[in-house]
């Protein structure tokens, strides 16, 4: 994958931005990003597993940003 992030990087991004897991399976995260309450669905498996491009785009859309913005924020750019 040319430009992606790992599941561990995304999980740390969520935690760093105050998102908390909700629900029975803990795969939904809720938090506030840029002053807007957001819900993102994230199925965590392994820290080093890369997130597929389509999945990453979907999660970025749920967070109200582009895929590249999400990648940059998660990587700390």
SULGIUR-V540192 format. One record per helix or strand. SS is the DSSP state (H for helix, E for strand). FROM is the first residue (numbers start at 1). TO is the last residue. If there is no record, write none. Layout:
BEGIN
SS,FROM,TO  SS,FROM,TO
END
This chain:
BEGIN
E,6,6  H,7,16  E,20,22  E,28,33  E,36,41  E,50,50  H,53,62  H,67,75
END
